[in-house]
Amino acid sequence: MVTRLVKSAGFKAFNKFSNMLGFDLAPKFIDTLSPETQKIINDVRPYTMTSEQRLAALCDAITYVVERGIPGDIVECGVWKGGSSM
């Protein structure tokens, strides 16, 4: 696990440095998502501290529940400004 963290931190530092030089080594995560999910994430960004990856997973989970007609309520706990519920 430590190796993954070191590699991840090293890649992030290298990517940040390369971005300063005008190179983008990796596509941004949000660019890999559907336009609908991108819009949702951009709309709720000012109201949540949740990462893009977790917001995308939340969108997928809600889509799954709605498409299958699963009954019940959805609750957001630990709310900051309610962005995840949006």
C-alpha positions as CSV (number, residue, x, y, z in Angstrom):
1,M,0.0,0.0,0.0
2,V,2.8,2.4,0.8
3,T,4.3,1.8,-2.6
4,R,1.0,2.8,-4.3
5,L,0.9,6.0,-2.2
6,V,4.5,6.9,-3.1
7,K,3.9,6.2,-6.8
8,S,0.7,8.2,-6.7
9,A,2.2,11.1,-4.9
10,G,5.2,11.0,-7.3
11,F,3.0,10.9,-10.3
12,K,0.9,13.8,-9.0
13,A,4.1,15.9,-8.4
14,F,5.5,15.0,-11.9
15,N,2.1,15.7,-13.5
16,K,1.9,19.1,-11.8
17,F,5.4,20.0,-12.9
18,S,4.6,18.9,-16.5
19,N,1.4,20.9,-16.4
20,M,3.4,24.0,-15.5
21,L,5.4,23.4,-18.7
22,G,2.3,23.1,-20.8
23,F,1.9,19.3,-21.0
24,D,-1.0,17.3,-19.7
25,L,0.1,13.7,-19.1
26,A,-3.2,12.2,-18.0
27,P,-6.8,13.1,-18.8
28,K,-8.7,14.7,-16.0
29,F,-11.1,12.2,-14.4
30,I,-14.1,14.3,-15.1
31,D,-13.3,14.3,-18.8
32,T,-13.8,10.5,-18.9
33,L,-17.4,10.8,-17.6
34,S,-20.7,11.2,-19.5
35,P,-21.8,14.7,-20.2
36,E,-24.8,14.3,-17.8
37,T,-22.5,13.2,-14.9
38,Q,-20.0,16.0,-15.7
39,K,-22.8,18.6,-15.5
40,I,-24.0,17.2,-12.2
41,I,-20.5,17.3,-10.7
42,N,-19.9,20.8,-12.0
43,D,-23.3,22.0,-10.6
44,V,-22.8,20.6,-7.1
45,R,-19.0,21.4,-6.8
46,P,-19.6,24.6,-4.7
47,Y,-21.8,22.7,-2.3
48,T,-19.7,19.6,-1.5
49,M,-16.2,18.5,-0.4
50,T,-16.8,15.1,-2.0
51,S,-14.2,14.2,-4.7
52,E,-15.2,13.9,-8.4
53,Q,-14.6,10.1,-8.2
54,R,-17.0,9.7,-5.3
55,L,-19.6,12.0,-6.9
56,A,-19.4,9.9,-10.1
57,A,-19.9,6.7,-8.0
58,L,-22.8,8.4,-6.2
59,C,-24.4,9.3,-9.6
60,D,-24.0,5.6,-10.7
61,A,-25.5,4.3,-7.5
62,I,-28.6,6.7,-7.8
63,T,-29.0,5.7,-11.4
64,Y,-28.9,2.0,-10.5
65,V,-31.6,2.5,-7.8
66,V,-33.9,4.6,-9.9
67,E,-33.6,2.4,-13.1
68,R,-34.5,-0.7,-11.0
69,G,-37.3,1.0,-9.1
70,I,-35.9,0.0,-5.7
71,P,-38.2,1.4,-3.0
72,G,-36.9,3.4,0.0
73,D,-35.4,6.6,1.0
74,I,-32.0,8.1,0.4
75,V,-30.3,9.9,3.3
76,E,-27.2,12.0,3.3
77,C,-25.3,11.9,6.6
78,G,-22.5,14.3,7.6
79,V,-23.9,17.1,5.4
80,W,-21.8,20.2,4.8
81,K,-23.9,22.1,2.3
82,G,-25.9,19.2,0.9
83,G,-24.0,18.9,-2.4
84,S,-24.1,15.1,-2.5
85,S,-27.9,15.1,-2.1
86,M,-28.3,17.5,-4.9
